[in-house]
């Protein structure tokens, strides 16, 4: 049996998300989150944005991710850490938060804590 070796507890979510600027992304959704990062369900258009947008000199891909959740409107810088193709059109993208400010950390941690307890 596999165990989850994540540093931060993760909970399932369903929040609309916009990645990049202007950030439409055709209905992309955050499907899980922790204070360490998020998983996004999206299509090939989002894959194009995430794989080609904002690569630095070392090829590291960082993106501005904006979403609303109980407690506030958040805009965070995230780094793409994995892409998994789920079907012909759907992908799961794992993004790690880079330098969450203390206020946003509290908002996300409170949300995760409330939803882990049921």
PyMOL commands that set and color helices and strands:
alter all, ss='L'
color gray80, all
select helices_A, chain A and resi 44-52+102-116
alter helices_A, ss='H'
color red, helices_A
select strands_A, chain A and resi 11-19+29-33+37-43+62-69+72-85+90-98
alter strands_A, ss='S'
color yellow, strands_A
deselect
rebuild
show_as cartoon
